[in-house]
Amino acid sequence: MKKAVNWVGFFMVLIMALSFSACDPIDKNYGVESSEPQAAASEIKKVSDEVIRPKIMSDDKIMPQYVDISVFDEENYSQIYLGKKFKFNVSFTGDEFSVPTTLSAIGKNGWKLLENSQYDEDSLIYACDTVDAVFENEKGVKINAVFFNSSNSSVKLKKCSIVKFRIENDFYANTDNYNEFNVNGINNKMAITDIIDTLGTPSHFYGISEDNYYLDYFISEKDRRNGITVYINPTEDSVTAVEFSYYK
């Protein structure tokens, strides 16, 4: 009888051992913290070794997710530019835009100064002064602009060049009815990595808050006013606005 009990016990242990062997193998790393950082959602685009890296590097905590932070100095500037051969290729609501331009030039496409604005075409603008303005087309779509009097004397607004446009991204407010833009490949629907893939590493970036940054793409080192600025929300991974400018 005792021998029979022993045999029954033996078979029960054998059955249990077989059942455990059918399970997934034990993860030896379970519950152990990894010493290696997790891979980023997308690979950071590396910058050429020819770019001069600053002695004091940026300490920003958000942008390293998207760019090679080692090329930015303590004020978040890099020595990377769009280049002197860069040309604007911009469309907004089906119209072509460029800078610098004139009041009469964009008027041919139906864009007019917003009614009851602080300035009209005959307003006097001081020498080397800038003026903010808003244009509106026949559909009620608006675009912000900046006039610049580059002369050494006061002239009327209509004689000044338009040197900057700013487009607000309304895609996320109404994805079925939004005003489409394309600024040298940057469009309403892009994520931040798409911007880097399209324009490359920016010349400068600045964080106003965790969900409000902007990326500057200067045409050259000589004039940091000229180029493209893309406003982004890192929290939502989206474009909020885009500016393009050329002062002359």
C-alpha positions, 0 to 999 in steps of 0.5 A: 500500500505504501509503495502504491502511494509513493508511485501516485506521488511520483506521477503527480510530481511528474505531471506538474513538472511537465505542465510547467515546462509548457509555459513560457520561459522565465524572463531573467530580466523581469523587475530588473532596471535596465542600464540602457536608455530606451530607444527613441520613437524615431531615430535622431538625425545626425549632423555632419562632423564638419559642423563646429560643436560649441564648447558649452552645450545647450542644456535643454531637456526637450529638444534632444528628443528630436535633434543632435543637441551637441551642435547647439550652444548654451543659448540654443544656437547652432552654426547651421543655415539654409544657405545663400542659394535658398529660395522660398516656395510658399503657398497658402489657400492656393495662393503663392507667396514670397518675401520681400514683396509689395502691397500691390503685388499681393493685392493682385491675388485679392489680399487687402489690408484688414478694414479699420486697421491702425495703418492704411496704405497712406500711413507714414512709416518712420525710417528703418521702422517696422509695422505689423499688419493683417491681410484678408482675402475675399473668403475672410481668410487672414494672414499676418504681415510685417512691413519694413521701411528700409530707407533713411526717411519716412515714406508711406506704407505702400512704398514699404516692403512686406518682409514677413508673413505669419500663418496660424495653423487652424488644422487642429481646430477644424480638421475638415475645413482648414486653410492649407499651407506649404512653406518649403515642404512644411504643412499643417499636418506635420509632426516635429520629426517631419519638420527636421526631416524636411528642413534639417537641424535648425539654426536656433530653437527657443522654449517659451514653455513645455508646450510652446517652442519655436525652431528658427532656420536662418538663411545665413549667419549674417542676418538672423531675421531672414528665414523660416520660423516654425512654432511647435507644441512638443506636448502635442507633437504639432505645428501651431504656426509658421513664419517666413521672412526676408529683410532687405 
